[in-house]
Amino acid sequence: MVLPFVKLALRRPHLIPALMGMAWAFRARGWMRRPPFLPLPPKDYMRWRMDTAYGDADAVPPDDELERFVRWAHAMRRDM
């Protein structure tokens, strides 16, 4: 599930700060104690998110929808 975000960052480099903020917000607890030692979201959580959003745990959001969500999430964190 990380690949769509990497592709978005390569296509729209100006979104990298928003993507980094989102990655930090969704990170797994204790990520620094388990390999690969990256602040990634738990796979079960991401599967649940995709299932509730698209009705399929293995769904991959369309690029335009992913970009809208990243922008929205960044605006929400900024305005808090």
N, C-alpha and C positions, 0 to 999 in steps of 0.2 A: 504493500500500500504506500510505500515511500516513493516509488518511481513517479507517480503522477505529480507529486510535489516538486521533485527534482526537475522534471520536464518543465513545469510551470516556472521555476526559478531560472532555467536556462532561456526560456522564451521571454520572460518579463523580469529582468534583473532588478528593476525598481521595487519588486514585491519581496525581495529577499528579507528585509527587516520584518515585514509582516509575517512571512513564513517562519522566521526564527522565533518570533513571539508566539505564534501558534504552536510550534513544536514544543516550546517551553511550557505552555499552558496545558498541553495534552500529555506531557511526559509521565512515564510510569514512576511510581514511588520506588525509591531505592535503586534507581537506574545506575547509579555510580558503583554499586556493589555487584552488578551482574554483567557479564560480557554481552554485548559488544561495548559496554560502557558509554552508550549514547543515550541522550534523553528522548527516546522514542516512545510512542504510546503503546500500551499493551495490545497485542494482536486480538485478544478476545474482545476488548473494548471497541476496537476499530471494526471488527466483524459485526458486533451489535449495532454500532452506528450505521453501517451500511444496510443492515437488515431492516432497521427501523425507518431509514430514509428511502430505500429502494425496494424493499421486500426480498432482497437477496444478499446474504452475508458476503458473497464474493463479488459484488457489484463494484465497478470503478466509476466514479462520478465523471460526467462529461467535463471537458476542459473549461468551458465557459462557466459552468456551475461551480467548479472548484475555485476558479478565480473570484467569482462573486462572494463565495463563502469566506475566502481568505481576506478580502477587502472588508467585508462586514465584521468579521471577528476582530480585525485590527481596529476598526472604528469603535467597536464596543469596548475593547480594552483601553483604548486611548481616552474615551469619554468617561470612564469609571472614576 
